[in-house]
Amino acid sequence: MNHIDRSRAGFVAACFAALALLPLLTGSYGVDLVTKIMVYAIFALSLELLVGATGLVCFGQAAFFGIGAYAAVLLSPASEAAGLWWLLPVSVLAAALYALAVGALSLRTKGVYFIMVTLAFAQMAYYVVHDTPLGGGTDGIYLYVKPALGTLIDLDGSLALYFFTLACLVATFAFLAVLLRSRFGRALAGIRVNEQRMRATGFSTYPYKLAAFTLSGGIAGLAGFLFAVKDGFVNPELMSWHLSGAVLIMIILGGLGHLRGALIGAFAFALLQEFFKSEAIFGAFAKHWHLGLGLAIIASVALLPRGLVGLPGQWRERLVGRSRSAVAGQEALNEA
C-alpha cells in the first residue's frame, strides 16, 4: 500500500470513527439525521458500483431501494417483531431478484436507451405500489413493530438503529473496496474504460455487467430496508424517479469513480438540503429550498469537475502552479 492509499484509508477510518463517536456529542435530532444520511450513503454506494465502477448510468435505482423497503414492511407481522436474521436477507434478495430481471433485459441496450429502459422498469414498479392495494396505494403502509434479533439487537431504539446502520455502512464500503480490487472489479474497470477492447481480449462482458447490476440492486435493497425500519412507513415516492435523480446527484457531487465520493456526496447533499430548509437562516425563503439547493449543486459541478473528493488535489495543483509561476518569475528577473 503506497502513501496515497494509506492516506485515503486513514481518511475513511477517521470518518467512520467520527460517526461512531457522534451520538456522544449530539442529541436525538442529530442521531436521527445522521442515521438517514448513512442510509442514503449505502444507497449512493450501490449506484457508485454501476456508474463509477462499471460506467452504467442507471436512472431506476429507486425501484430497488423501494422494493427493499416494501418487502421489509409487507413481510413483517403486525403484532410481533419479525426476526432480523431472516427479514433483512429476504428484503435484500427481493431487490436483487428484481435487479436481475431488469438487468437481464436492459443490459441488451446501451447509452441513452439503457437509461430510459431502467427508468421505465422503475416506473412500472412505482405504479404497481401506487395503483394497487399491494402497497397501500398513495397512502403507503406502516411498519408497526420493528424487527429484532432476539434480545441482542432491537431496532426500535434510535441508538441501536444508528449503530446497526453504521455497521451496515462499514460492511458495505469494505465489501465494495475489496470487490473493486479483485479480478471482478478490474474487469468492471475495463468495461468502463473500453468495453469493445475487453470483448476483443476474450471477455464476455454481459455476465460481468449483469452481476454488477444485480449486486447493486441488492445493496440498494439493504438501504431501503434500513429506511423502512427507521421511518416505520413506506409510500410510492420511494420508487419515484426523483429519488433516482437525487442519488445520481449525490455520487456526482462527491466525485465519480471513488467510493469515498459516494459517502461524501451523500452527506453533502443531505446537509445542503437541511441548510437551505432552515427557516432560522433563510426565513420565509426556506420554502423555496429547491432553488438554493439547485444553485449550490450547479456551482459545485462547475467549480469542482472531479467532485468534492477531488478538491484537495485541485488545491494542490493550484498551489504547485503558483509556486512554479513564482519560480519562473524570479528566474526571469535574475536573467534580466
Summary of the structure (lengths in Angstrom):
residues: 336
radius of gyration: 21.8
end to end distance: 47.0
largest distance: 87.8
contacts: 1137
relative contact order: 0.15
helix: 81%
strand: 3%
